[in-house]
């Protein structure tokens, strides 16, 4: 049976609902920036298309450098007033904003589907994690702020496109709860409408949020080096993170720079293949477009045949396609592991990297096809990429030392524990890693040698929620760690001699004292 677009879920339906919900932030022809306490019809709207099927969608209204500087100055004015607001009032306003987000949960999720291609299950999870996580902070914030004060200036947030709500919006709401104004640059590749709606709902409750769009090179002088800022928070790739770190080097400013690393899954002296098969399938959620994805498996040679028997059925069972395509109007939205990549350029880049790795000697042990996906008749599929697994990627390939940010696995076979550890530490630091090993003592010993902030034993690790802290080792992180109480510590001031847990030029401290 041919698939159809689920009635009521078209982009024009989502945008019309956004205009109705927040007419101050959405005009019929464009979304607006918010700074100086006002929704501003400024900037140059950039054309954009959805990765889902090439539909034209709202693009970011890009500001120039001077407008960004004015926006930061406006945020400082809001910060100076907000930081003196009693905590009880801040909690009440943030709670009211969360209630508004909850009321518009499905619309926020639908915008995420169109803008960044998340299947419905993952889009709603992104929104829900934001709301539930910040509600936990509202309940716990009193103890976290004992002996602490807000920063001298607002927090500037620059984040990648993959988690607009559960990472970026979550961070901004906690920052305001802690007494700071918060600034966010909308991710260049997607999420502008979702973030605009979320910010509009929060601003109505009196929260001091600034939302601006523009290129990193144009806005960086204001959003990274602006003297008004109290902290810079960044989530993204190593190249951009290194540039930001260099820009901050002489300022002595508080910073949180989460960068990528090649997260590895090691398999050594292991025999629970049924469990591993389920775990492998789950690693393909959102096409591995997350900072805690596992794109590299390092496998003991003697177990490779068992691993392959487990891996191939798992990867071949992955479901992907148009997130809003159904067989009949009343059908629920499909249960998919992933939809498109963030854009067609990324799909082409990944295809080129796979072809290059194979040409140079890598062996394709699995190569899916777009014919396996669920698509509308005749739809644009240029942003989609079927799962691929490459055995023994050549060292000259980007797939050997960096995460692909797409549904591509690389597999390295090793003979000794030393080789296992060397392969798992190929990227000089990672956010997460896992060791699948039947002997607990051996697993713990190996885990202690893996340069990742979190190492799971027979289970995957993730950012975590609420009380769980998060950071990275080596080149995967610079500055203060976050999560739980540490997120609040990172955006407030404590004792003069305080050493925050984090990865700093002079020290690395993994846990709060």
VORO-273605 format. One record per residue (C-alpha): residue number from 1; residue in one letter; x negated, y negated, z negated. Coordinates in pm, whole numbers. Each point is the difference from the previous one (the first is absolute). Layout:
// VORO-273605
REC seq type      x      y      z
REC NUM    A      X      Y      Z
...
***
This chain:
// VORO-273605
REC seq type      x      y      z
REC   1    X      0      0      0
REC   2    X   -127   -350     86
REC   3    X    -76   -223   -295
REC   4    X    158   -340    -60
REC   5    X    -90   -296   -218
REC   6    X    186     23   -329
REC   7    X    286   -257     24
REC   8    X    -57   -308   -215
REC   9    X   -377     46    -18
REC  10    X   -113   -196    307
REC  11    X   -254   -279    -46
REC  12    X    259   -265     82
REC  13    X    219    145   -276
REC  14    X   -285    -21   -251
REC  15    X    -95   -354    102
REC  16    X    361   -123     -5
REC  17    X     36    143   -349
REC  18    X   -317   -181   -106
REC  19    X    131   -332    137
REC  20    X    321     57   -194
REC  21    X   -181     99   -321
REC  22    X   -258   -283      4
REC  23    X     90   -270    255
REC  24    X   -253   -234   -161
REC  25    X   -284    234    106
REC  26    X    130    141    330
REC  27    X    107   -209    295
REC  28    X    163    154    305
REC  29    X   -322    -41    198
REC  30    X   -275     48   -262
REC  31    X   -100     74   -358
REC  32    X   -141   -279   -215
REC  33    X   -303    -51   -222
REC  34    X     51    -95   -364
REC  35    X   -232   -244   -172
REC  36    X     25   -307   -218
REC  37    X    322    142   -140
REC  38    X    174    -36    339
REC  39    X     72    225    296
REC  40    X   -194   -161    284
REC  41    X     77     23    370
REC  42    X   -364    -38     91
REC  43    X   -266    212    165
REC  44    X      3    162    342
REC  45    X    223    310     16
REC  46    X   -199    281    160
REC  47    X    190    246    220
REC  48    X     14    350   -142
REC  49    X    145    341     80
REC  50    X    100    291   -220
REC  51    X   -227    304     10
REC  52    X    317    211    -21
REC  53    X    104    -48    363
REC  54    X   -142   -330    130
REC  55    X    303   -207   -102
REC  56    X    -78   -373    -28
REC  57    X      6   -100   -370
REC  58    X    -79   -310   -205
REC  59    X   -367    -92      0
REC  60    X   -198   -189   -264
REC  61    X     23   -385      9
REC  62    X   -375    -67      5
REC  63    X   -132   -302   -186
REC  64    X   -320   -184     80
REC  65    X   -281    -64   -246
REC  66    X    121   -340   -122
REC  67    X    354    126    -69
REC  68    X   -142    295   -194
REC  69    X   -202   -240   -213
REC  70    X    315   -202    -77
REC  71    X    180    321    -92
REC  72    X   -272     93   -250
REC  73    X     13   -346   -156
REC  74    X    376     33    -30
REC  75    X    -41    336   -173
REC  76    X   -238   -157   -251
REC  77    X    267   -256    -91
REC  78    X    249    283    -58
REC  79    X   -261    195   -199
REC  80    X    -64   -289   -239
REC  81    X    367    -14    -91
REC  82    X     66    377     -2
REC  83    X   -293     95   -225
REC  84    X    161   -192   -289
REC  85    X    340    164     38
REC  86    X     77    225   -300
REC  87    X    -51    370     66
REC  88    X    365     76    -81
REC  89    X    110   -232    280
REC  90    X   -250    150    245
REC  91    X    129    348    -84
REC  92    X    360   -109     53
REC  93    X    -75   -152    340
REC  94    X   -205    297    122
REC  95    X    277    235   -118
REC  96    X    255   -203    194
REC  97    X   -220     24    310
REC  98    X    -19    377    -43
REC  99    X    378     19    -22
REC 100    X     21   -191    329
REC 101    X   -251    233    165
REC 102    X    201    298   -123
REC 103    X    318   -143    152
REC 104    X   -175    -35    338
REC 105    X   -200    324    -21
REC 106    X    139    158    317
REC 107    X    -53   -313    210
REC 108    X   -359    -37   -119
REC 109    X    -56    366     86
REC 110    X    151    -36    348
REC 111    X   -226   -297     70
REC 112    X   -300    215    -98
REC 113    X    113    272    243
REC 114    X      6   -244    292
REC 115    X   -305   -205    -94
REC 116    X   -251    270    -97
REC 117    X    164    322    113
REC 118    X     59    169   -335
REC 119    X    255    283     -3
REC 120    X    301    -79   -219
REC 121    X   -114    219   -292
REC 122    X   -337   -175    -20
REC 123    X    142   -348     60
REC 124    X    245     32   -287
REC 125    X   -274    146   -220
REC 126    X   -214   -310     69
REC 127    X    281   -231   -112
REC 128    X     95    215   -300
REC 129    X   -358     26   -127
REC 130    X    -30   -377      6
REC 131    X    320    -51   -198
REC 132    X    -54    282   -250
REC 133    X   -366    -86    -50
REC 134    X     63   -366    -76
REC 135    X    289     86   -235
REC 136    X   -250    205   -200
REC 137    X   -230   -304    -23
REC 138    X    289   -217   -119
REC 139    X     47    246   -288
REC 140    X   -372     26    -81
REC 141    X   -131   -349     76
REC 142    X     17   -139   -358
REC 143    X   -271    232   -133
REC 144    X   -208    -42    316
REC 145    X    -15   -380    -39
REC 146    X   -104     -8   -364
REC 147    X   -305   -226    -26
REC 148    X      8    -82    371
REC 149    X     91   -308    205
REC 150    X     82    -60    367
REC 151    X   -274    -79    248
REC 152    X    -93   -363     75
REC 153    X    148     30    348
REC 154    X    230    218    212
REC 155    X    -80    350    125
REC 156    X    -57     34    376
REC 157    X    111    336    145
REC 158    X   -119    137    335
REC 159    X    114    355     65
REC 160    X     32    252    281
REC 161    X    338     70    160
REC 162    X     66    354   -124
REC 163    X    158    -67   -342
REC 164    X    160   -348      5
REC 165    X    223     69   -299
REC 166    X   -163    254   -234
REC 167    X   -346   -159     28
REC 168    X     28   -365    111
REC 169    X    338   -110   -138
REC 170    X    -55    209   -313
REC 171    X   -331   -176    -66
REC 172    X    150   -348     54
REC 173    X    286     63   -243
REC 174    X   -237    127   -271
REC 175    X   -225   -301     59
REC 176    X    292   -238    -56
REC 177    X    107    198   -306
REC 178    X   -350    -55   -139
REC 179    X     36   -376     42
REC 180    X   -146    -72    343
REC 181    X    133   -135    326
REC 182    X    -61    247    284
REC 183    X    -87    -54    366
REC 184    X     28    268    269
REC 185    X   -111      6    359
REC 186    X    236    216    203
REC 187    X   -188    291    155
REC 188    X    -83    -74    364
REC 189    X    118    338    126
REC 190    X    344     22   -160
REC 191    X    233    -57   -292
REC 192    X     73   -371     35
REC 193    X    381     30     -8
REC 194    X      5    240   -294
REC 195    X   -235   -219   -203
REC 196    X    190   -313     97
REC 197    X    327    145   -126
REC 198    X   -160    128   -320
REC 199    X   -163   -337    -69
REC 200    X    324   -187     78
REC 201    X    185    207   -257
REC 202    X   -274    -60   -260
REC 203    X    -32   -373     73
REC 204    X    373    -42    -61
REC 205    X    -65    114   -356
REC 206    X   -266   -267    -44
REC 207    X   -316    205     54
REC 208    X   -303   -199    124
REC 209    X    -74    196    317
REC 210    X   -172   -130    313
REC 211    X     26    200    324
REC 212    X   -200   -101    306
REC 213    X   -100    157    331
REC 214    X   -305    -44    217
REC 215    X   -324    154    117
REC 216    X   -256     97   -260
REC 217    X   -270   -219    152
REC 218    X    229   -305     -1
REC 219    X    141     45   -349
REC 220    X   -304    143   -178
REC 221    X   -154   -337   -101
REC 222    X    316    -82   -196
REC 223    X    108    348   -117
REC 224    X   -348    125    -98
REC 225    X   -220   -301    -72
REC 226    X    260   -260    -98
REC 227    X   -122   -163   -322
REC 228    X    356      2   -139
REC 229    X     13    381    -20
REC 230    X    -36    202   -319
REC 231    X    -40    344    161
REC 232    X    -16    169    340
REC 233    X    163    341     44
REC 234    X    -70    193    321
REC 235    X    107    340    133
REC 236    X   -143    109    334
REC 237    X   -302    119    194
REC 238    X   -365    -12    -98
REC 239    X   -111   -250    265
REC 240    X    253   -264   -102
REC 241    X    -50     78   -368
REC 242    X   -375    -50     35
REC 243    X     54   -337    167
REC 244    X    229   -109   -284
REC 245    X   -250    121   -260
REC 246    X   -272   -204    172
REC 247    X    225   -307      2
REC 248    X     63     39   -373
REC 249    X   -360     73    -98
REC 250    X    -87   -355   -103
REC 251    X    333    -90   -159
REC 252    X     10    228   -303
REC 253    X    372     47     58
REC 254    X    211    288   -127
REC 255    X     60    248    280
REC 256    X    156    337     81
REC 257    X   -122    147    330
REC 258    X    141    343     83
REC 259    X   -174    144    306
REC 260    X     18    322    193
REC 261    X   -202    315    -53
REC 262    X      1    344    157
REC 263    X    210    201   -246
REC 264    X    -98    368     17
REC 265    X    162    328   -101
REC 266    X   -250    273    -87
REC 267    X     87    371      8
REC 268    X   -239    226   -197
REC 269    X     52    348   -149
REC 270    X    376    -38     37
REC 271    X    290    240     58
REC 272    X    340   -172    -54
REC 273    X     68    -48    370
REC 274    X    375    -40    -30
REC 275    X    -44   -304   -224
REC 276    X   -267   -147    226
REC 277    X    226     41    304
REC 278    X    271   -213   -165
REC 279    X   -259   -257   -101
REC 280    X   -147    -21    351
REC 281    X    346    -63    146
REC 282    X     56   -280   -252
REC 283    X   -326   -174     94
REC 284    X    161    -99    332
REC 285    X    256   -228   -168
REC 286    X      9   -335    182
REC 287    X   -252    133    254
REC 288    X   -280    -36   -258
REC 289    X     32   -379     26
REC 290    X    -76    -55   -367
REC 291    X   -310    -77   -202
REC 292    X     35    326   -194
REC 293    X     49    227    304
REC 294    X   -216    311     41
REC 295    X   -142     11    355
REC 296    X   -302    225    -73
REC 297    X     -4    364   -114
REC 298    X   -332    148   -110
REC 299    X     28    380     -1
REC 300    X   -224    282   -120
REC 301    X   -103    204    304
REC 302    X     99    332   -156
REC 303    X    354   -134    -48
REC 304    X     39   -169    336
REC 305    X    208    278    155
REC 306    X    245    -13   -292
REC 307    X      5   -378     13
REC 308    X     78      8    374
REC 309    X    280    251    -52
REC 310    X    150   -246   -250
REC 311    X    -77   -327    176
REC 312    X    140     74    348
REC 313    X    355     92   -111
REC 314    X      5   -302   -231
REC 315    X   -103   -253    264
REC 316    X    227    154    265
REC 317    X    299    -44   -233
REC 318    X    -45   -377    -26
REC 319    X    304   -196    128
REC 320    X    -39   -339    167
REC 321    X    194   -231    228
REC 322    X    241   -295      8
REC 323    X    101    -65   -364
REC 324    X    355   -107     91
REC 325    X     88    260    267
REC 326    X    291    233    -77
REC 327    X    208    253    192
REC 328    X    340   -138   -107
REC 329    X    109   -336   -143
REC 330    X     85    141   -341
REC 331    X   -322    198    -40
REC 332    X   -239   -106   -276
REC 333    X   -330   -151    108
REC 334    X   -256    268     86
REC 335    X   -243    150   -251
REC 336    X   -332    -81    167
REC 337    X   -358     12   -120
REC 338    X    -85   -304    208
REC 339    X    108   -230    279
REC 340    X   -231   -211    217
REC 341    X   -340   -141    -84
REC 342    X     -2   -371    -73
REC 343    X    -33    -91    370
REC 344    X    -91    138    341
REC 345    X   -354   -141    -22
REC 346    X    -65    216   -306
REC 347    X    135    308    178
REC 348    X   -231    -65    295
REC 349    X   -298    -61   -229
REC 350    X     63    327   -179
REC 351    X     38    191    328
REC 352    X   -332   -144    119
REC 353    X   -172     98   -325
REC 354    X    132    356     21
REC 355    X   -106     35    365
REC 356    X   -345   -140    -81
REC 357    X    -45    239   -293
REC 358    X     96    299    214
REC 359    X   -220   -110    290
REC 360    X   -296    -18   -239
REC 361    X     53    349   -136
REC 362    X    291     -5   -244
REC 363    X    241    294     41
REC 364    X    375    -68     21
REC 365    X    155    278   -206
REC 366    X    345   -160     18
REC 367    X    139   -259    238
REC 368    X    369    -83    -18
REC 369    X    209   -154    275
REC 370    X    250   -284      8
REC 371    X    243    251    151
REC 372    X     23    142   -353
REC 373    X    146   -328   -128
REC 374    X    362   -118    -37
REC 375    X     61   -293    233
REC 376    X    281   -190    166
REC 377    X     38     60    374
REC 378    X   -246   -217    188
REC 379    X   -129   -186   -305
REC 380    X   -345   -158    -17
REC 381    X   -228    246   -184
REC 382    X   -330   -184     49
REC 383    X    -54    -49   -376
REC 384    X     49    368    -87
REC 385    X   -279    250    -54
REC 386    X     39    374    -52
REC 387    X   -213    174   -266
REC 388    X   -354    103     94
REC 389    X   -267    197   -187
REC 390    X   -366     -7    103
REC 391    X   -251    250   -137
REC 392    X   -358   -121    -52
REC 393    X     31   -363    117
REC 394    X   -334   -129    129
REC 395    X   -189   -238   -226
REC 396    X      5   -268    271
REC 397    X    381     -6     -4
REC 398    X    198   -249   -212
REC 399    X    209    299   -108
REC 400    X   -300    140   -186
REC 401    X    -52   -286   -246
REC 402    X    319   -212     -9
REC 403    X    368     65    -58
REC 404    X    200      2    326
REC 405    X    320   -145   -151
REC 406    X    207    235    211
REC 407    X    103    369     17
REC 408    X   -349    127     81
REC 409    X   -181    249   -221
REC 410    X   -366     85     19
REC 411    X   -131    325   -146
REC 412    X   -355     66   -110
REC 413    X   -121    351    -86
REC 414    X   -270     40   -269
REC 415    X   -198    282   -157
REC 416    X   -120   -138   -332
REC 417    X    129   -219   -281
REC 418    X   -262   -261     89
REC 419    X    132    -15    357
REC 420    X    355    -24   -129
REC 421    X    -84   -300   -216
REC 422    X   -204   -169    270
REC 423    X    287     34    247
REC 424    X    256   -128   -253
REC 425    X   -216   -303    -76
REC 426    X    -56    -94    362
REC 427    X    149   -350    -24
REC 428    X   -188   -133   -306
REC 429    X    299     -7   -227
REC 430    X    371     73     26
REC 431    X    325    -69   -180
REC 432    X    115    360    -44
REC 433    X   -120    356     62
REC 434    X    113    354    -80
REC 435    X   -175    328    -74
REC 436    X    196    321     62
REC 437    X   -182    263   -202
REC 438    X    120    304   -192
REC 439    X   -254    -31   -281
REC 440    X     78   -298   -221
REC 441    X   -352    -44   -136
REC 442    X   -147      0    350
REC 443    X    267   -242    121
REC 444    X    -70   -246   -282
REC 445    X   -375     19     58
REC 446    X     41    -72    370
REC 447    X    253   -276    -65
REC 448    X   -247   -180   -225
REC 449    X   -238    -33    298
REC 450    X    257   -139    245
REC 451    X    -22   -378     45
REC 452    X    372    -73    -15
REC 453    X    192   -192   -263
REC 454    X    256    277    -45
REC 455    X    -77    367     65
REC 456    X    283    252    -10
REC 457    X    -55    366    -81
REC 458    X    233    214    211
REC 459    X    226   -302     57
REC 460    X    -14   -328    193
REC 461    X    -48   -338   -167
REC 462    X    163   -332     83
REC 463    X      6   -362   -115
REC 464    X    228     98   -284
REC 465    X    273   -203   -164
REC 466    X     55   -195   -319
REC 467    X   -266     89   -261
REC 468    X   -244    175    236
REC 469    X   -304   -208     96
REC 470    X   -138    -15    352
REC 471    X   -331    -96    156
REC 472    X   -278    125    220
REC 473    X   -365     98    -17
REC 474    X   -285   -112    220
REC 475    X     94   -210    301
REC 476    X    371     80    -36
REC 477    X     63   -269   -262
REC 478    X   -138   -332   -122
REC 479    X    116   -192   -304
REC 480    X    254     84   -268
REC 481    X    191    328     -9
REC 482    X    379     -8    -21
REC 483    X    294    210   -113
REC 484    X    168     -3   -339
REC 485    X   -139   -256   -240
REC 486    X   -301    -58    226
REC 487    X    213   -171    265
REC 488    X    103   -257   -259
REC 489    X   -355    -38   -132
REC 490    X   -127    -61    353
REC 491    X    229   -304     42
REC 492    X    -29   -153   -347
REC 493    X   -273   -139   -221
REC 494    X   -116    176   -315
REC 495    X   -299    -40   -234
REC 496    X   -292   -195    143
REC 497    X   -235    301    -14
REC 498    X    253    245    149
REC 499    X   -125    262    247
REC 500    X    291    114    214
REC 501    X      6    359    126
REC 502    X   -102    -18    364
REC 503    X   -275     27    255
REC 504    X   -208   -318    -27
REC 505    X   -351    -90    129
REC 506    X   -143     26   -352
REC 507    X    193    297   -135
REC 508    X    265    268     59
REC 509    X    243     73   -283
REC 510    X    268    259     72
REC 511    X    216    -18   -312
REC 512    X    131   -265   -234
REC 513    X   -181    -30   -330
***
